[in-house]
């Protein structure tokens, strides 16, 4: 890990590249193009960019119509307003019709920071994974964001891509293979498995280093695709280690933790713990301070591992 980049910045960069490669790509926004970084695409391809104003339901209804006319659409706003305010439109106009819309939602989770509780969505992954046919993606850094966005734009169908406001460590290299729907084993281990997603992947790796100092050999797996879940990778690792911790910048209800628990309870009941937002709202503050207060750091992963190892 070296430099830092916000995943929303990687999104803006790859949009421009995709615009050159794919003349069928349309980009839309709800008056937040400076923040979501869709403005980078607008500068180069203004004739293929549409600002729908502060009207998120209209944004996604219009995106569905454009997609059903044969285009591929990347439509962006903050995650709270995409998954929250526009849920019914996304469900019925995009999900039900299998419209080729990529819902690229930025400013998700506690690291929205100073914007506060009204903008810190912890429910988006849970909401989106309930929609039949919706692919749900949560990249951990700029490199994986670019690779996964490219793959999402390449397939025909709806997808929800969760992106962040804050700069996070660049974890992957350009040469790393990252495949949509396939979990990425970052460190093999025998004592416990840490399934992590989004910005918690780097925290999980830091936790694994700390645990190694205490003689605990942790396996770390990046679950960048929440749906479809890589069930085989999860089951195989749970069988090997016998203990599981999930880590996400999202509510422990319905997100990665819920998805893993649902799978393991059916296939191989496993003792597990969930690190994430513990059924509470957030507050305004600095991202790192909020991660510490609300229990989403390497330290909290270590504590969760040690608790279930007893």
Secondary structure as GFF3:
##gff-version 3
##sequence-region A 1 310
A	DSSP	beta_strand	4	5	.	.	.	ID=ss1
A	DSSP	alpha_helix	7	21	.	.	.	ID=ss2
A	DSSP	beta_strand	25	29	.	.	.	ID=ss3
A	DSSP	alpha_helix	33	36	.	.	.	ID=ss4
A	DSSP	alpha_helix	39	44	.	.	.	ID=ss5
A	DSSP	three_ten_helix	46	48	.	.	.	ID=ss6
A	DSSP	beta_strand	49	51	.	.	.	ID=ss7
A	DSSP	alpha_helix	56	68	.	.	.	ID=ss8
A	DSSP	beta_strand	72	76	.	.	.	ID=ss9
A	DSSP	alpha_helix	79	79	.	.	.	ID=ss10
A	DSSP	pi_helix	80	85	.	.	.	ID=ss11
A	DSSP	alpha_helix	87	89	.	.	.	ID=ss12
A	DSSP	pi_helix	90	95	.	.	.	ID=ss13
A	DSSP	beta_strand	101	105	.	.	.	ID=ss14
A	DSSP	three_ten_helix	110	115	.	.	.	ID=ss15
A	DSSP	alpha_helix	124	129	.	.	.	ID=ss16
A	DSSP	beta_strand	135	137	.	.	.	ID=ss17
A	DSSP	alpha_helix	142	154	.	.	.	ID=ss18
A	DSSP	beta_strand	159	162	.	.	.	ID=ss19
A	DSSP	beta_strand	168	169	.	.	.	ID=ss20
A	DSSP	beta_strand	184	187	.	.	.	ID=ss21
A	DSSP	beta_strand	192	196	.	.	.	ID=ss22
A	DSSP	alpha_helix	200	213	.	.	.	ID=ss23
A	DSSP	beta_strand	218	222	.	.	.	ID=ss24
A	DSSP	beta_strand	225	227	.	.	.	ID=ss25
A	DSSP	alpha_helix	231	241	.	.	.	ID=ss26
A	DSSP	beta_strand	243	251	.	.	.	ID=ss27
A	DSSP	alpha_helix	256	267	.	.	.	ID=ss28
A	DSSP	beta_strand	271	277	.	.	.	ID=ss29
A	DSSP	alpha_helix	287	293	.	.	.	ID=ss30
A	DSSP	alpha_helix	298	309	.	.	.	ID=ss31
###
